[in-house]
Amino acid sequence: PAYIISSNGTRHYLSAEPIDERVIEEMLGVGKQLFFPTLSTKLKKELEKGSWILDVGAYNGSWGGEILTQYPKAQCIYMEPSPERSVNVEKMIQINKLANRTQLFPSGIAAKNGDAWLVKSNDGSWGDWLEYDKPANSEDMLKVSTMTLEKALNNIKPIIIKCNAEGGEFELVKQILQVGLNPHLMILMIHPEMGNVEELESSLLKAGYFIDVVKNHPRRPVWHVTIKSPRVLS
């Protein structure tokens, strides 16, 4: 286990799991533009004033940490169902002194507040996913908590949302539209095997969003989703 420091001064916690290095290399290296697209002047100003961001499937919390370091008044809500990863997020929060600007929920997003099963992936922990109904064989699966978007936000309206939650994007977008939330930017890592991508795309377009497919990969496309008619920000 170790901490590394990125170019903007954020301290990132890496556990003993080798995948952590691959995650940070992708996020801050070759895939940086996927996770951190160029922001509009308006979005930058809102972050400078202290607006909120939301990270669903936070892993070790690096994405939010980078933004909070760059914008010292910005605030972040983290959702991460893995107890181990949630501890790692907390370590990142503490080492960067971000506790007063963050909320951490050790939960996965779901249609109701309750429990689900975290299924381990053969690809490592970054591929673990949630099953909302108890699987027939749950011997190697971990029971974790779930939470609705409405409960996690508690009337907070994030202007940027990142979701890399192994299928959680389908439930997330559904609830965003249900509660009438209008984030200016959504960074969605799509997992086609977990839901209907065509329906997801259609629902966003009908709601007035524009989808920029920044990574057109059959297994792991990445969308940058922006609202065409953004709400007036305070």
C-alpha positions as CSV (number, residue, x, y, z in Angstrom):
1,P,0.0,0.0,0.0
2,A,1.2,3.5,-0.8
3,Y,0.2,7.1,-1.6
4,I,1.1,8.7,-4.9
5,I,0.9,12.4,-5.7
6,S,-0.6,13.5,-9.0
7,S,0.6,16.6,-11.0
8,N,-2.0,18.8,-9.3
9,G,-1.0,17.7,-5.8
10,T,-3.8,15.2,-5.0
11,R,-2.7,12.3,-2.9
12,H,-4.1,9.0,-4.1
13,Y,-4.2,5.9,-2.0
14,L,-3.2,2.6,-3.7
15,S,-3.9,-0.6,-1.8
16,A,-1.8,-3.8,-2.2
17,E,-4.1,-4.9,-5.1
18,P,-2.2,-4.5,-8.4
19,I,-5.4,-3.3,-10.2
20,D,-5.2,0.0,-8.3
21,E,-2.2,0.9,-10.3
22,R,-4.0,0.2,-13.6
23,V,-7.0,2.3,-12.5
24,I,-4.9,5.3,-11.6
25,E,-2.7,4.9,-14.7
26,E,-5.9,4.9,-16.9
27,M,-7.6,7.8,-15.1
28,L,-4.6,10.1,-14.9
29,G,-2.7,8.8,-18.0
30,V,-3.9,7.5,-21.3
31,G,-7.6,7.8,-20.4
32,K,-7.5,11.2,-18.6
33,Q,-9.6,13.0,-21.2
34,L,-12.3,10.4,-20.8
35,F,-12.6,11.0,-17.0
36,F,-11.7,14.8,-17.1
37,P,-13.2,16.4,-20.2
38,T,-12.5,20.1,-20.8
39,L,-15.1,22.0,-18.8
40,S,-17.0,25.1,-19.9
41,T,-16.2,28.4,-18.4
42,K,-19.6,28.3,-16.7
43,L,-19.0,24.9,-15.1
44,K,-15.5,26.1,-13.9
45,K,-17.1,29.1,-12.2
46,E,-19.7,27.0,-10.5
47,L,-17.0,24.7,-9.1
48,E,-15.0,27.7,-8.0
49,K,-18.1,28.9,-6.1
50,G,-18.6,25.5,-4.3
51,S,-21.0,23.4,-6.4
52,W,-21.3,19.7,-5.9
53,I,-20.2,16.7,-8.0
54,L,-21.3,13.1,-7.6
55,D,-19.2,10.0,-8.1
56,V,-21.1,6.7,-8.4
57,G,-18.9,3.7,-8.2
58,A,-16.1,5.8,-6.6
59,Y,-13.6,2.9,-6.3
60,N,-10.7,4.6,-4.3
61,G,-12.1,8.1,-4.7
62,S,-9.5,9.4,-7.1
63,W,-11.8,11.1,-9.6
64,G,-13.4,13.4,-7.0
65,G,-10.2,14.0,-5.3
66,E,-8.6,15.4,-8.4
67,I,-11.5,17.8,-8.9
68,L,-11.7,18.9,-5.3
69,T,-7.9,19.7,-5.3
70,Q,-8.2,21.8,-8.4
71,Y,-11.3,23.6,-7.1
72,P,-10.8,24.3,-3.4
73,K,-14.5,25.1,-2.8
74,A,-16.1,22.3,-4.8
75,Q,-17.8,19.5,-2.9
76,C,-18.3,15.8,-3.7
77,I,-20.7,13.0,-2.8
78,Y,-19.2,9.5,-3.1
79,M,-21.1,6.2,-3.5
80,E,-19.1,3.0,-3.3
81,P,-20.7,-0.3,-2.3
82,S,-17.5,-2.2,-1.5
83,P,-16.6,-1.9,2.2
84,E,-12.9,-2.2,1.4
85,R,-13.0,0.4,-1.3
86,S,-15.0,2.8,0.9
87,V,-12.2,2.6,3.5
88,N,-9.8,3.5,0.7
89,V,-12.0,6.5,-0.3
90,E,-11.9,7.6,3.4
91,K,-8.1,7.4,3.4
92,M,-7.9,9.6,0.3
93,I,-10.4,12.1,1.9
94,Q,-8.4,12.3,5.1
95,I,-4.9,12.6,3.6
96,N,-6.1,15.4,1.3
97,K,-8.1,17.1,4.2
98,L,-11.4,17.0,2.3
99,A,-13.7,15.8,5.1
100,N,-15.6,19.1,5.3
101,R,-16.3,19.0,1.5
102,T,-17.3,15.4,1.0
103,Q,-20.0,12.9,1.9
104,L,-19.3,9.2,1.6
105,F,-22.0,6.6,1.3
106,P,-20.7,3.0,1.4
107,S,-23.6,1.9,-0.8
108,G,-24.5,1.0,-4.3
109,I,-27.3,2.8,-6.2
110,A,-30.6,1.0,-6.4
111,A,-34.3,1.5,-6.8
112,K,-34.8,1.2,-3.1
113,N,-32.8,1.5,0.1
114,G,-31.8,-1.9,1.3
115,D,-29.3,-4.6,0.5
116,A,-27.7,-6.2,-2.6
117,W,-25.0,-8.7,-3.3
118,L,-21.6,-7.6,-4.6
119,V,-20.4,-10.3,-7.0
120,K,-16.7,-10.7,-7.5
121,S,-15.4,-10.4,-11.1
122,N,-12.7,-12.6,-12.5
123,D,-11.1,-9.4,-13.8
124,G,-10.5,-8.1,-10.3
125,S,-12.3,-5.8,-7.9
126,W,-12.8,-3.0,-10.5
127,G,-15.2,-5.4,-12.3
128,D,-17.3,-6.4,-9.3
129,W,-21.0,-5.8,-9.8
130,L,-24.3,-5.8,-7.9
131,E,-27.1,-8.3,-8.0
132,Y,-30.2,-6.9,-6.4
133,D,-31.8,-10.4,-5.9
134,K,-29.9,-12.9,-3.8
135,P,-28.1,-15.3,-6.2
136,A,-28.6,-19.0,-5.9
137,N,-25.0,-19.4,-5.1
138,S,-23.9,-16.6,-2.8
139,E,-21.0,-18.3,-1.0
140,D,-18.4,-16.0,-2.5
141,M,-20.5,-12.9,-2.6
142,L,-20.7,-10.0,-0.2
143,K,-23.9,-8.5,1.1
144,V,-23.7,-4.7,0.8
145,S,-26.1,-1.8,1.3
146,T,-28.0,0.1,-1.4
147,M,-29.4,3.6,-1.6
148,T,-31.6,5.6,-3.9
149,L,-30.2,8.6,-5.6
150,E,-32.8,10.8,-3.9
151,K,-31.7,9.7,-0.4
152,A,-28.0,10.1,-1.2
153,L,-28.4,13.6,-2.6
154,N,-30.8,14.8,0.0
155,N,-31.8,17.9,-2.1
156,I,-28.2,18.5,-3.3
157,K,-28.0,19.1,-7.0
158,P,-24.6,18.1,-8.4
159,I,-23.6,19.8,-11.6
160,I,-21.2,17.0,-12.7
161,I,-21.8,13.2,-12.3
162,K,-19.3,10.5,-13.0
163,C,-20.6,6.9,-13.0
164,N,-18.4,3.8,-13.5
165,A,-20.4,1.3,-11.6
166,E,-20.6,-1.9,-13.6
167,G,-24.1,-1.3,-14.8
168,G,-25.1,1.2,-12.2
169,E,-25.5,3.8,-15.0
170,F,-28.8,2.3,-16.0
171,E,-30.4,2.8,-12.6
172,L,-28.7,6.1,-12.1
173,V,-30.0,7.7,-15.3
174,K,-33.5,6.3,-14.6
175,Q,-33.5,8.0,-11.2
176,I,-32.0,11.2,-12.5
177,L,-34.9,11.6,-14.9
178,Q,-37.4,10.5,-12.3
179,V,-36.4,13.2,-9.8
180,G,-35.9,15.9,-12.5
181,L,-32.2,16.4,-11.8
182,N,-30.4,18.3,-14.5
183,P,-26.7,17.9,-14.2
184,H,-24.7,19.9,-16.8
185,L,-22.3,17.0,-17.4
186,M,-22.4,13.3,-17.0
187,I,-19.4,11.0,-17.6
188,L,-20.9,7.6,-18.1
189,M,-18.8,4.4,-18.5
190,I,-21.3,2.1,-20.2
191,H,-21.5,-1.6,-19.5
192,P,-23.7,-3.1,-22.4
193,E,-24.0,-6.5,-20.8
194,M,-25.8,-5.0,-17.8
195,G,-28.7,-3.3,-19.5
196,N,-30.3,-2.0,-22.7
197,V,-28.0,0.6,-24.2
198,E,-30.5,1.7,-26.9
199,E,-33.1,2.5,-24.2
200,L,-30.6,4.3,-22.1
201,E,-29.6,6.5,-25.1
202,S,-33.2,7.1,-26.1
203,S,-34.2,8.2,-22.6
204,L,-31.4,10.7,-22.4
205,L,-32.1,12.1,-25.9
206,K,-35.8,12.5,-25.1
207,A,-35.0,14.3,-21.9
208,G,-33.0,16.9,-23.8
209,Y,-29.4,15.6,-23.4
210,F,-26.7,15.5,-26.0
211,I,-24.5,12.4,-26.1
212,D,-20.9,12.5,-27.2
213,V,-19.5,9.0,-27.6
214,V,-15.9,9.7,-26.7
215,K,-14.9,6.1,-26.7
216,N,-16.8,3.9,-29.1
217,H,-15.8,0.5,-27.8
218,P,-18.2,-2.4,-28.2
219,R,-17.6,-3.6,-24.6
220,R,-16.8,-0.4,-22.8
221,P,-18.0,2.7,-24.5
222,V,-17.7,6.1,-22.7
223,W,-20.3,8.9,-23.0
224,H,-20.0,12.5,-22.1
225,V,-23.6,13.6,-21.7
226,T,-24.5,17.3,-21.6
227,I,-27.9,19.0,-21.1
228,K,-29.0,21.1,-24.0
229,S,-30.9,23.6,-22.0
230,P,-29.1,23.8,-18.6
231,R,-31.0,25.1,-15.6
232,V,-30.1,28.4,-14.1
233,L,-27.4,28.0,-11.5
234,S,-27.3,30.0,-8.3
